[in-house]
């Protein structure tokens, strides 16, 4: 591995030999450069940039396989690579590639010629940040990569340049992001002040020392939860989400719905696992209150998201609330960090979350792609304009239905298995976690209604409009997503084996020997 | 393994063949029907083949699917499962034929219908044969989905669509609830299959009870038990074949089936006494359904409610059958009861559709004298009377025997327990029987024409198009096709399926032996009899008396002019109420929070953070206690108090001030006060930077404000609330800061280098900045005493190093050399992390270029105009040109420029540096520009701003390149002393050129941006 990468670093850069484990990121950076210089060579700048971005993303995705197994801490522990990080990067890059394809298939014509380079630079930049969010436990790096992921997202949200709603949403997003970021930095700086190190793994170890749990620790944790909660769009840090989804283009909304939230969830997962494992998954003041907070946060987020989704008429807004609810489910699982005083439940929960993300990715990509297709053909984002889609575009409607049913968690789609695993890990531990299972259950029932409403509009209402034409590509993406939802259910066993190590995060961080 | 394949083949055969029909051209009706018929036929054949090969109850090895989540392909073919599968496939076959007759040669409908119907068939077969919980759930949901599609068959019919939603929501809410229950049982027992669960058994615990309750809710929703039954009558919007098949014969039995599946688990288990609720719910459903059926006029509605009633009876039966009798449970599978219902209700529905097909109405009163109309209508009328006779459970039908079973169950229950509830149950059973009998009598009277017109009210609700295809739906495509079939075959298929089923009903009733021969192998034990009794062998006893009482009462009701008006089922309001609550209620609720106003969002978020802090504070002891002596009386704090007071005043005035510009100025006061604080408490470099930034940003801020549209008159009713939130967050932050400031450090690992603890971080950084880390080995007094003993070769050195030997490895010398500056920040910026800074100034330059480009674009006109868009009326002159200012500026600006140079040169050792110097110079230039205008500035500036930027970048890069030229890494710095005479020496550092580059870039960028903005304002 390192021999092939030797040429990448120059002797002037310390630690160049450690770059090998971050080959996907390097490929992304190269792709950004590629996107920036592409316009000089072609007239069709937008399309060319999309292709370059796609190639970069696919290349980065392939290189994820190369770095799998290079577990350990790199750059003096600033960055880590382990199973969780690799899995997330794989998912993220695959998803972003899907977004680019979706753009080519649906949104490309709507973009002014010449905006492509900006768009794909921002997209790849955000992807880079989100990819690194899975790879760090250093407070400074956490802040940096969260911002690296956020700043391009703000611009992407406002990329519909002539659209007032988009501009407004973007501004709200920036301001809200700045507010929560500042709270997070406040918390992080207190953590640094208290423990004198930026390494979260070391902080977690010190937190676990009896008597070292300073009262200000609560503020540290609140800051972290506010900062990451904003990215996850956990209630009450979620307000930006529906507005931004509505204001932004479908592709951007789709990107944010999975990539941004997933990255933050993985980051939160890593933090929670570190804190939990340092405490030996024992119930201490810190772990218990963190578990409670996350449990309540997850439950409230899921419930709020679902209730609010009921009244939505705009498909993107509806999916925004849906994504809030789904994030809530996943946050619930993170509350397992003190269960049964051993690492098994927390590791299972980590695996459940990554599995859920994997399934969620395809559900959302499929649903958003069809929404984008409808937007392209009708210019509308209203659910009412999906009427008769079952006749007007049978394939698209079928894909949408599959994705929506999977979002509910209905068999025989992978969403069912994902939700089931999530609920099972919670249920296995009994106690208050059972309550969370019931909350998720009730929420699932609630969510049934608003997803189904779209299906109803598509199949049981018809205003006799013309057949929805449009290109074949979005349909191909949609069918691929729907097929994945079935395939993933059938192959759930192998997915399960593949993700088994996702929860063994602390192995990478706590062992000093692993620091390279 | 092969067993599973047989069964899977049987399950999926209908779906595969159904999908196959989609590949045919639309007009190929006969072929389509043929293939569709093959579906259930194949299923039956495969099931028969399986039974031939392996027999009932054979152990079926499961195939692993996802063992980690206990999801395996586990099927079972026991009595109940095989019976259900055969029922589904058998009735399915007849319904497929009937559907062809029902829809006529309507190509479009059949095209759509067969795949949907066969999807259901597969799903239902799967439900019947699944052993694994999750497998069952998968098929269970599929039945709901197909039912949804079929109920909403008429897409133009709003009511049908609404009913489809209603049915789907109710059954699916039930399905999800059931899923929860099954998971609970699975986790507790570790058995994820029904057979495993039965083998393992359960012991009672609250959680087990919850599990059973959840499963029962699911079953009750699917099987239309009170109070969730309302979806089933609504589901009658579906085409009649669907009503006959899904909504009476098969799908609605799934809930009953599930209770039956779990029956061996709770039957005779005294721990699960809570199962009595099954009896109660069943009994209520039974009576209610039968009563409402009597008060309906639409045939399908009548039959739907009798279905509800019968489902209640089935449920009730399982409740009663739970009791032990003669050492065995009262019943095993209750197959007779289920089969019996299918064998009269399916014909009733089939005939209802058939009758409507020929006379174009389903209103019972309108069918007066149907039997006299002759031809097919007469056959239909006779068959319907016969079927209704079975509904009334008259003797000589299987229905009669089945009802006797039920009555026996009640009688024995009373005998065993003596519980008073059984008397109520007897009453309920008699009432149900009476209502059913009354319905039979009414139907008979009407069909025979024995009633006056207007005897029964006839509101026209629930009209399905397909029942009268003549006057409606001549769709453009089929306009040339007569929707009615000609010839004798297909028209007669409207009633022949009913005849076939009814024949079984009566043959079984008259000759129970024949029935037993067919189905006795499935229902293993009739606990009450050795073999089924002939009708005339009925034992005298409570059960028979109950039957007779029912007939008598029914006859009275049937002939008496009571209960003749149509009523609405009050439960029909449940779903609309739920709908209104969640949709409108939810919308209203969330409009309060998701207002679209950023200030609301921030207020809520901030309030949440306050709540979080308060919540944690209430849980952590010591959170609210401070050290006893905070040392607040220290005299050094007094100036700080004054400055802080100023800051607080600014903060308080902030929301009170109305104008934007004034607000910015008030904000400036707070910022300047912060600068004063830095200065007071030993951070002069911070103060220097802050004051420059403060000025520049104030100017930028004001310029941008001038671009905004005029301020709308402020109106905010929630001001007091926001004030409270503001004060709260202020208080929380104040407290946290106090806590952080006075916090005692927790035990922690002391920072160390190479195992040596660093006592004082500041000291470490300073030494590192000046000399590099090799001085760590020395004591502080050695370092700060001004003399460092670096060995005999340089006795008076202060950081001087021996000349670089040729071909020496680069880090041998330079690793241990510091930046030679005491301003740690500056050394880090220009030396240690010079490469970063170079990147940063590049980015800054690019950003400035971006700003200029953007400002030059007429981007504001691209925006879609808003209707009530506020406009900017005021034009602002960015110049402030008073006489005093002009005179003062003439002196002050050159002075400031000189001062900036001073800061720049001093920067390496004392507060200052290229960045701050650049800012100070920029402030001076901006003030100059605002006083004398653009042209004067141009004359004054040696270079245009982009020239300054280019110069800066060139300086920075060439500093680095010089090092490269010397064979050293890029941007390597050096510093040293140049002796000036005997006593003086000049400290030089190569990074000064780099810093000059920074200076130049900062000036270029700042001046350029403010200039660009000013031009925009002056436009």
Interface residues (C-beta under 8 A of the other chain):
Chain A: X12 X161 X162 X163 X164 X167 X171 X172 X175 X176 X179 X180 X183 X190 X193 X194 X195 X196 X197 X202 X206 X209 X211 X212 X213 X214 X215 X216 X218 X219 X222 X225 X226 X236 X237 X239 X240 X242 X243 X285 X289 X293 X307 X308 X310 X311 X388 X405 X409 X410 X411 X412 X416 X417 X420 X421 X423 X424 X427 X428 X434 X437 X438 X441 X444 X445 X446 X448 X449 X452 X453 X456 X459 X460 X461 X462 X489 X490 X492 X493 X496 X497
Chain B: X64 X65 X66 X67 X68 X69 X71 X134 X137 X138 X140 X141 X142 X145 X149 X152 X155 X156 X160 X161 X164 X165 X168 X169 X172 X173 X176 X177 X179 X180 X183 X184 X187 X207 X582 X583 X584 X586 X587 X589 X590 X593 X594 X596 X598 X600 X601 X602 X604 X605 X607 X608 X609 X612 X613 X616 X617 X619 X620 X622 X623 X736 X739 X740 X743 X745 X746 X747 X748 X749 X750 X751 X859 X862 X863 X864 X866 X969 X970
